[in-house]
Amino acid sequence: MKIIGVIASPRKEGNTAWTVNKILEGAKEQGAETQSWYFSDLDIQPCRGCLCCHDGSDRGCSINDDMQELYGAIEQADALVLGSPVYMGQMSGQAKIFTDRLFAHISPRFSPHYKEKVAKQKLILVFTQGNPDPGMFQVYFDYTKKMFQMLEFDVNEVVVVAGMRNEPAHERKDLNTVMKNIGSSLVSERTG
């Protein structure tokens, strides 16, 4: 099983990176092949809305940046872990750019560009936030889950790690096991 983690945070060693990597660590311990992608290391431009990716030529996205390599990794992956800090009550700008760029790769059933090839990968959404109330932005988390389901991802779980202002993720002993168990269960569900 191949699982990729996309860390859509401007901070390479922040709470989001730590949580996504712990999930991947749990999956790796169960035999999965894992890889982390740090948005801060990538040159990924926003979607231009040119529609070249859906002009019938199958050439894909016209933007020649690091998203091209990420498309290949997504295509080979059985599961994706997308991590984002919560900024202004929603995913980071980096996560939104990544999500918008999926348009070139995915044509779900509701799309006028529908093709038989759809995502179907398992997806775990991970949000980290400073606010200590994990339900503070629940409406947004529910919306985001529904959006990825419409894109035909199999959303396994939406993980909200709250209270990052008070104690960073790597210092919370309870989180190490919780995050690794999420990754482990992703693999065991697939093989079980």
C-alpha positions in Angstrom: 0.0 0.0 0.0 1.3 3.5 -0.9 0.3 6.5 1.2 1.4 10.0 0.6 1.2 12.9 3.0 0.7 16.5 1.7 1.7 19.0 4.3 -0.1 22.2 3.2 1.5 24.5 5.7 4.1 27.2 5.3 6.0 25.8 8.3 8.0 22.6 7.5 8.4 21.6 11.1 5.2 22.8 12.6 2.2 21.0 14.1 0.7 20.1 10.8 3.9 18.4 9.6 4.3 16.6 12.9 0.7 15.2 12.9 0.8 14.1 9.2 4.2 12.4 9.7 3.0 10.6 12.8 0.1 9.2 10.8 2.5 8.1 8.0 4.8 6.6 10.6 1.9 4.5 12.0 1.1 3.3 8.4 4.8 2.5 7.7 5.0 0.4 10.8 2.2 -1.7 9.3 4.1 -2.2 6.0 2.9 0.8 3.9 5.2 2.7 1.6 5.0 6.4 2.6 6.2 9.7 1.3 5.7 13.3 2.6 5.4 16.3 0.4 6.0 19.6 2.0 4.3 22.5 0.3 7.0 24.8 1.6 9.6 22.9 -0.5 7.4 22.9 -3.6 6.8 25.4 -6.4 3.0 25.1 -6.9 1.2 27.9 -8.6 -2.5 28.6 -8.3 -4.9 27.3 -10.9 -5.3 29.7 -13.8 -8.7 28.5 -14.8 -7.6 28.1 -18.4 -9.4 24.7 -18.8 -6.5 23.3 -20.9 -6.6 20.2 -18.6 -10.1 19.4 -19.9 -9.8 20.3 -23.6 -10.0 16.7 -24.7 -6.3 16.4 -25.4 -5.4 14.5 -22.2 -2.3 16.7 -21.8 -3.2 17.6 -18.2 -2.4 20.9 -16.5 -0.7 23.5 -18.6 1.3 24.9 -15.5 4.8 23.4 -15.5 5.6 23.3 -11.8 6.1 20.8 -9.0 2.4 19.8 -9.1 3.2 17.7 -12.1 5.3 15.4 -10.0 2.7 15.4 -7.3 0.0 14.3 -9.8 2.1 11.3 -10.6 2.5 10.5 -6.9 -1.3 10.9 -6.3 -2.1 8.6 -9.2 0.2 5.8 -7.8 -1.1 6.3 -4.2 -3.7 4.1 -2.5 -4.3 6.8 0.1 -3.6 10.5 0.8 -3.2 12.3 4.1 -3.8 16.0 3.5 -2.8 18.2 6.5 -3.5 21.9 6.9 -3.4 24.4 9.7 -6.6 26.3 10.2 -6.2 29.9 9.2 -9.1 32.3 9.5 -11.5 29.4 10.1 -10.6 27.3 7.1 -7.7 25.5 5.4 -4.5 27.3 4.6 -4.0 29.1 1.3 -1.5 26.4 0.4 -4.1 23.7 1.0 -6.6 25.6 -1.2 -4.1 25.9 -4.0 -3.4 22.2 -3.8 -7.1 21.4 -3.8 -7.8 23.8 -6.7 -5.0 22.2 -8.7 -6.7 18.8 -8.3 -9.2 20.0 -11.0 -6.7 19.1 -13.7 -6.4 15.6 -12.3 -9.9 14.7 -11.3 -13.2 14.7 -13.3 -15.9 13.6 -10.8 -19.4 12.5 -11.9 -21.0 16.0 -11.4 -18.4 17.6 -13.7 -19.2 18.4 -17.4 -15.7 16.9 -18.1 -16.5 13.5 -16.4 -14.3 10.6 -17.3 -14.5 7.1 -16.0 -11.1 7.6 -14.2 -11.8 9.2 -10.9 -9.9 9.6 -7.7 -11.2 6.8 -5.4 -8.2 7.1 -3.1 -8.7 6.9 0.6 -8.2 10.3 2.2 -7.6 11.5 5.7 -8.0 15.2 6.3 -5.9 16.6 9.2 -6.5 20.1 10.6 -4.4 21.7 13.3 -5.7 24.8 15.1 -4.7 27.1 17.9 -8.2 27.3 19.3 -8.8 24.8 22.0 -12.4 23.9 20.9 -12.1 21.2 18.2 -15.7 21.9 17.2 -15.2 25.6 16.6 -15.0 25.2 12.9 -17.0 22.0 12.5 -19.3 23.4 9.8 -16.2 24.1 7.6 -14.7 20.7 8.3 -18.0 19.0 7.4 -18.1 21.1 4.2 -14.6 20.2 3.3 -15.2 16.5 3.8 -18.3 16.7 1.6 -16.3 18.5 -1.1 -13.7 15.8 -1.2 -16.4 13.1 -1.2 -17.9 14.9 -4.3 -14.4 14.7 -5.9 -14.8 10.9 -5.2 -12.2 10.5 -2.6 -13.1 8.0 0.1 -12.8 10.2 3.1 -11.9 7.9 6.0 -11.5 10.4 8.7 -11.4 14.1 9.5 -8.9 14.7 12.3 -9.0 18.0 14.2 -6.1 18.6 16.6 -7.0 21.6 18.7 -5.2 23.7 21.3 -1.9 24.2 19.5 -1.5 27.7 21.1 -1.2 26.1 24.5 1.0 23.1 23.7 2.6 22.1 20.4 1.7 18.7 18.9 5.1 17.1 19.5 4.9 17.8 23.3 1.5 16.2 23.7 2.2 12.6 24.6 -1.4 11.4 23.9 -1.1 12.6 20.2 1.8 10.3 19.3 -0.2 7.2 19.8 -3.5 8.6 18.5 -1.9 9.8 15.2 0.1 6.5 14.7 -3.1 4.5 15.3 -4.9 6.5 12.5 -2.1 5.5 10.1 -2.1 1.9 11.3 -5.8 1.6 10.9 -5.7 3.0 7.4 -3.4 0.1 6.4 -5.2 -2.6 8.4 -8.5 -1.6 6.8 -7.0 -2.0 3.4 -5.4 -5.4 4.1 -8.1 -6.7 6.4 
